[in-house]
């Protein structure tokens, strides 16, 4: 967790920097400190992006493995349009054979 620095702390740090470093060398110190902070941020961003890429790679590998498992079970091997249309026609024919509109069943009780 990064500590929060308020206005009073910043003022104390500025006064200490002026006393310890001196007003003459203070701009050089601030420039080098700014460069150091920029380098730290870029390293942190690079570290974060590396973990994001590793996570994406493992997710993709897991999806590929699941697809291969489904293919092995035969679930995805017959997904062509012709096979789908044939299955739908067979289902339609079965439903039409099961329901007859010419002879409605009436309850005579």
VONU-179891 format. One record per residue: residue in three letters; z, y, x negated of N, C-alpha, C, O, CB in turn. Coordinates in steps of 0.02 Angstrom, whole numbers, padded with zeros to 5 digits, always signed. Glycine has a CB too. Layout:
<atoms>
ALAZYXZYXZYXZYXZYX/...
</atoms>
This chain:
<atoms>
UNK+00000-00059-00042+00000+00000+00000+00000+00062-00044+00040+00067-00091+00061+00000+00048/UNK-00043+00108-00030-00049+00169-00069+00002+00220-00045+00006+00234+00015-00121+00198-00065/UNK+00041+00248-00092+00090+00298-00070+00056+00363-00048+00004+00382-00076+00140+00313-00127/UNK+00084+00395+00000+00058+00458+00026+00087+00516-00015+00147+00518-00029+00074+00467+00102/UNK+00043+00562-00034+00065+00620-00073+00057+00681-00030+00003+00697-00006+00025+00626-00140/UNK+00112+00717-00020+00112+00777+00020+00098+00839-00022+00086+00835-00082+00178+00785+00057/UNK+00101+00897+00011+00087+00961-00023+00139+00975-00077+00122+00999-00131+00085+01018+00028/UNK+00202+00962-00063+00255+00976-00111+00247+00933-00174+00255+00958-00230+00325+00964-00080/UNK+00231+00870-00166+00220+00826-00223+00160+00849-00265+00162+00846-00326+00211+00754-00200/UNK+00107+00870-00230+00048+00895-00265+00065+00957-00307+00042+00964-00363-00009+00910-00215/UNK+00105+01001-00278+00124+01062-00314+00165+01046-00376+00154+01075-00429+00164+01109-00267/UNK+00212+00999-00370+00253+00979-00428+00208+00947-00482+00217+00962-00541+00308+00929-00406/UNK+00162+00904-00461+00116+00873-00510+00072+00925-00545+00060+00920-00605+00072+00820-00475/UNK+00049+00974-00508+00008+01027-00537+00048+01067-00589+00023+01082-00643-00020+01073-00482/UNK+00109+01085-00572+00151+01122-00619+00166+01081-00681+00164+01107-00737+00216+01143-00585/UNK+00181+01017-00673+00193+00974-00731+00131+00968-00774+00136+00968-00836+00216+00904-00708/UNK+00072+00963-00743+00010+00957-00781-00002+01021-00821-00023+01018-00879-00049+00943-00735/UNK+00011+01078-00791+00001+01142-00827+00049+01147-00885+00031+01171-00939+00010+01202-00779/UNK+00111+01125-00875+00162+01130-00928+00147+01081-00984+00149+01099-01043+00232+01118-00900/UNK+00131+01017-00966+00122+00965-01017+00055+00973-01053+00052+00972-01114+00127+00895-00985/UNK+00001+00981-01016-00066+00983-01045-00084+01053-01068-00114+01063-01121-00119+00957-00995/UNK-00065+01101-01029-00083+01170-01045-00143+01191-01005-00186+01150-00988-00097+01178-01121/UNK-00147+01256-00990-00201+01280-00948-00270+01274-00981-00322+01271-00947-00189+01352-00930/UNK-00271+01271-01048-00335+01268-01083-00369+01199-01075-00429+01196-01065-00324+01283-01157/UNK-00330+01146-01080-00358+01078-01077-00354+01047-01007-00376+00991-00997-00322+01033-01126/UNK-00328+01083-00960-00320+01056-00892-00387+01040-00859-00392+00987-00827-00282+01105-00849/UNK-00440+01081-00865-00504+01062-00834-00533+00997-00862-00562+00957-00825-00554+01119-00843/UNK-00526+00987-00928-00550+00924-00958-00512+00864-00931-00541+00812-00915-00543+00927-01035/UNK-00446+00872-00925-00405+00818-00898-00423+00802-00826-00428+00744-00808-00331+00837-00903/UNK-00434+00853-00786-00451+00842-00716-00520+00809-00709-00530+00766-00666-00450+00908-00677/UNK-00567+00829-00752-00633+00798-00752-00629+00724-00769-00659+00682-00736-00680+00834-00800/UNK-00591+00709-00822-00585+00638-00842-00546+00598-00790-00562+00540-00778-00550+00633-00911/UNK-00497+00629-00758-00459+00595-00705-00504+00582-00644-00500+00529-00613-00398+00637-00684/UNK-00547+00630-00627-00595+00622-00572-00644+00566-00587-00660+00526-00542-00632+00687-00559/UNK-00669+00562-00648-00714+00508-00668-00681+00440-00664-00710+00391-00642-00741+00519-00738/UNK-00617+00439-00686-00579+00377-00682-00570+00354-00610-00578+00295-00595-00511+00386-00716/UNK-00554+00400-00566-00544+00383-00495-00610+00360-00464-00610+00314-00423-00516+00444-00457/UNK-00665+00392-00482-00730+00371-00456-00747+00300-00479-00774+00260-00440-00786+00420-00478/UNK-00731+00284-00541-00744+00217-00567-00700+00165-00531-00724+00111-00514-00730+00214-00644/UNK-00638+00183-00518-00593+00137-00482-00620+00125-00411-00620+00068-00388-00521+00167-00478/UNK-00643+00177-00378-00670+00169-00310-00732+00125-00310-00741+00083-00267-00686+00237-00279/UNK-00777+00136-00359-00838+00096-00362-00822+00023-00375-00854-00022-00347-00887+00123-00415/UNK-00773+00009-00418-00753-00060-00431-00724-00091-00368-00737-00150-00353-00703-00063-00488/UNK-00684-00053-00332-00656-00078-00269-00710-00094-00218-00707-00145-00184-00607-00028-00240/UNK-00760-00051-00213-00815-00062-00167-00856-00123-00187-00877-00163-00145-00861+00000-00164/UNK-00867-00131-00252-00904-00189-00277-00865-00254-00262-00895-00304-00243-00917-00183-00353/UNK-00800-00251-00271-00757-00309-00257-00760-00327-00183-00766-00386-00165-00683-00294-00277/UNK-00757-00277-00141-00761-00288-00068-00828-00317-00048-00831-00364-00008-00748-00222-00031/UNK-00883-00289-00075-00949-00314-00057-00959-00385-00081-00993-00424-00048-01003-00269-00085/UNK-00930-00403-00138-00935-00472-00163-00901-00520-00115-00927-00574-00101-00904-00479-00234/UNK-00842-00501-00089-00808-00544-00041-00847-00548+00025-00849-00601+00056-00737-00518-00028/UNK-00877-00493+00046-00918-00494+00107-00977-00541+00100-00993-00579+00145-00942-00424+00124/UNK-01010-00539+00042-01067-00583+00029-01045-00656+00028-01081-00699+00054-01101-00565-00037/UNK-00987-00670-00002-00962-00739-00003-00948-00763+00068-00962-00821+00085-00899-00745-00047/UNK-00920-00720+00109-00906-00738+00178-00969-00752+00217-00972-00799+00256-00866-00684+00212/UNK-01020-00709+00207-01084-00720+00241-01116-00785+00219-01145-00821+00259-01131-00661+00228/UNK-01111-00800+00154-01142-00861+00128-01108-00923+00158-01141-00971+00175-01138-00863+00052/UNK-01041-00921+00163-01007-00979+00192-01022-00985+00266-01027-01041+00292-00931-00973+00181/UNK-01028-00929+00302-01046-00932+00373-01115-00962+00382-01125-01003+00426-01043-00862+00404/UNK-01163-00940+00341-01231-00967+00346-01232-01041+00329-01267-01080+00362-01278-00928+00299/UNK-01195-01062+00278-01193-01132+00260-01163-01174+00316-01186-01229+00330-01152-01142+00195/UNK-01112-01147+00349-01081-01183+00405-01130-01190+00464-01134-01242+00495-01017-01147+00428/UNK-01167-01136+00479-01217-01140+00532-01272-01189+00516-01293-01227+00559-01246-01071+00545/UNK-01295-01189+00454-01347-01237+00435-01322-01309+00441-01359-01353+00464-01370-01224+00363/UNK-01260-01321+00421-01230-01388+00427-01226-01409+00500-01242-01466+00516-01160-01389+00394/UNK-01205-01364+00544-01201-01381+00615-01269-01395+00645-01277-01441+00686-01167-01323+00653/UNK-01320-01357+00624-01388-01369+00649-01412-01437+00625-01443-01474+00664-01436-01314+00625/UNK-01399-01454+00564-01420-01520+00538-01384-01576+00576-01415-01627+00591-01405-01525+00463/UNK-01320-01567+00591-01284-01617+00630-01314-01626+00699-01321-01683+00723-01210-01598+00636/UNK-01333-01571+00731-01364-01576+00797-01432-01610+00793-01450-01648+00838-01371-01506+00828/UNK-01469-01596+00741-01534-01628+00733-01525-01703+00723-01564-01743+00750-01572-01599+00674/UNK-01475-01722+00684-01462-01793+00673-01442-01829+00738-01458-01887+00747-01407-01802+00620/UNK-01407-01794+00782-01387-01824+00845-01446-01827+00894-01441-01859+00946-01329-01785+00877/UNK-01501-01794+00878-01560-01796+00920-01560-01743+00974-01603-01744+01018-01565-01863+00952/UNK-01515-01696+00970-01512-01644+01022-01566-01592+01014-01590-01564+01064-01444-01611+01021/UNK-01587-01578+00952-01636-01526+00941-01705-01553+00923-01751-01514+00912-01612-01479+00887/UNK-01713-01618+00920-01777-01645+00898-01831-01638+00951-01890-01634+00933-01770-01717+00878/UNK-01814-01638+01016-01864-01635+01069-01862-01568+01106-01862-01567+01167-01852-01691+01119/UNK-01861-01515+01069-01859-01449+01101-01927-01416+01106-01931-01355+01110-01811-01405+01064/UNK-01980-01455+01106-02047-01425+01112-02058-01404+01185-02024-01429+01230-02103-01474+01089/UNK-02104-01360+01195-02118-01335+01263-02144-01391+01308-02126-01394+01367-02169-01278+01261/UNK-02185-01435+01282-02212-01489+01322-02157-01536+01345-02155-01555+01404-02264-01528+01283/UNK-02111-01554+01300-02056-01598+01319-02011-01565+01371-01988-01599+01417-02015-01618+01256/UNK-01999-01501+01364-01957-01465+01412-01991-01464+01481-01959-01476+01531-01943-01393+01387/UNK-02056-01449+01482-02092-01447+01545-02093-01516+01578-02085-01522+01639-02164-01423+01535/UNK-02101-01569+01538-02101-01636+01566-02033-01654+01595-02029-01683+01650-02120-01687+01511/UNK-01980-01636+01560-01913-01649+01587-01901-01611+01651-01870-01637+01698-01860-01629+01535/UNK-01924-01549+01655-01915-01510+01716-01956-01539+01774-01932-01539+01831-01934-01437+01704/UNK-02016-01562+01761-02056-01593+01814-02023-01657+01839-02021-01669+01900-02127-01610+01788/UNK-01997-01698+01793-01963-01759+01814-01902-01743+01857-01889-01776+01907-01942-01800+01753/UNK-01865-01692+01838-01806-01671+01876-01827-01646+01944-01793-01660+01994-01766-01618+01838/UNK-01881-01608+01948-01906-01582+02012-01927-01640+02057-01912-01640+02117-01965-01534+02000/UNK-01963-01689+02029-01985-01746+02069-01925-01786+02095-01926-01808+02152-02030-01791+02027/UNK-01875-01796+02053-01815-01832+02074-01780-01796+02131-01756-01827+02178-01767-01841+02015/UNK-01776-01730+02126-01744-01691+02179-01784-01694+02244-01755-01699+02298-01734-01618+02157/UNK-01850-01691+02239-01892-01695+02299-01887-01763+02332-01888-01768+02393-01965-01679+02281/UNK-01882-01816+02293-01876-01883+02321-01809-01891+02356-01804-01927+02405-01884-01936+02267/UNK-01758-01859+02330-01691-01865+02359-01682-01825+02423-01639-01843+02463-01640-01844+02309/UNK-01721-01773+02433-01713-01731+02491-01779-01733+02530-01832-01719+02503-01695-01656+02471/UNK-01774-01752+02594-01834-01755+02635-01827-01702+02690-01777-01702+02726-01844-01826+02665/UNK-01876-01659+02697-01873-01607+02748-01901-01631+02815-01888-01599+02866-01911-01545+02725/UNK-01939-01687+02814-01969-01712+02876-01917-01746+02921-01921-01742+02982-02025-01761+02861/UNK-01869-01779+02893-01819-01817+02931-01749-01788+02920-01710-01816+02881-01820-01892+02911/UNK-01733-01733+02953-01666-01707+02944-01615-01753+02977-01627-01780+03031-01661-01635+02974/UNK-01559-01761+02945-01506-01804+02972-01466-01764+03022-01442-01709+03008-01459-01832+02915/UNK-01459-01793+03080-01420-01760+03132-01361-01804+03150-01368-01865+03153-01464-01744+03194/UNK-01306-01774+03162-01247-01812+03182-01248-01820+03257-01247-01770+03293-01182-01778+03159/UNK-01251-01882+03281-01252-01896+03352-01183-01912+03379-01179-01940+03434-01299-01954+03366/UNK-01131-01897+03347-01065-01915+03371-01040-01872+03425-00984-01883+03449-01019-01915+03316/
</atoms>
